Amino acid sequence: MLLSRFQDDFTGRLLPSVIKRLAIEAPEVKIRTVFKPLDETVHGLAEGQIDLALGFLPSLESSIHKRTLLKQNYVCVMRKGHPLASRPLGASQLLDYDHLLVETSGSGHLALERALVDMGARRRIKLRIPQYLSAPHFLIDSDLLWMAPAILAETLAKHFPLKIVRLPIQLPDFEVALYWHERFHREPANQWLRTFIAGEVHK
């Protein structure tokens, strides 16, 4: 069994096609996804308990290898019918509504919080949650705004009544990548799995 650590914001978007293809090309391979704090992820990668990590994890140590899968940007997500959904979003309007913030260990959420603080919206951060995939449930019955990765927002908007709009402020793009430990850099099974996943993502 191959044990991998995936951030939940990318699991639903990237893994289904990988699993579907594995069932055809390597049906004996089993994938288990787990979500652990960053220090446990690093330890698991070093000890071979975790084969790969996937997501935006800029805090991982230098002994970790990285293969970039795609580049992403942030967008603003709100419910359909939100007062801001029918017109272009301005920077000042971000101050008029409360925000949802997903706090995930090792990810880039601090950049989002810093952007809100810098524009004077610290007190507008109304709700903090630890998982991306629960965010839509809080949006659809409120006027909360959520700055989220575009790839995740597009996936969730297929299943929830959400509106995606361009952010009126500049935020740095980020990379979605595979990570693995130096100890397993040349290990055949690890090499095969990360090459397989990268190939499916780039199709």
Secondary structure as UniProt FT lines:
FT   STRAND          2..6
FT   HELIX           8..25
FT   TURN            27..28
FT   STRAND          31..34
FT   HELIX           38..47
FT   STRAND          52..55
FT   TURN            58..59
FT   TURN            62..63
FT   STRAND          64..72
FT   STRAND          74..79
FT   TURN            80..81
FT   TURN            83..86
FT   HELIX           91..95
FT   STRAND          99..102
FT   TURN            105..106
FT   HELIX           109..118
FT   TURN            119..120
FT   HELIX           122..124
FT   STRAND          125..129
FT   HELIX           132..134
FT   HELIX           135..139
FT   TURN            140..141
FT   STRAND          145..149
FT   HELIX           150..156
FT   TURN            157..159
FT   STRAND          162..165
FT   STRAND          174..181
FT   HELIX           182..184
FT   TURN            185..186
FT   HELIX           188..201
//
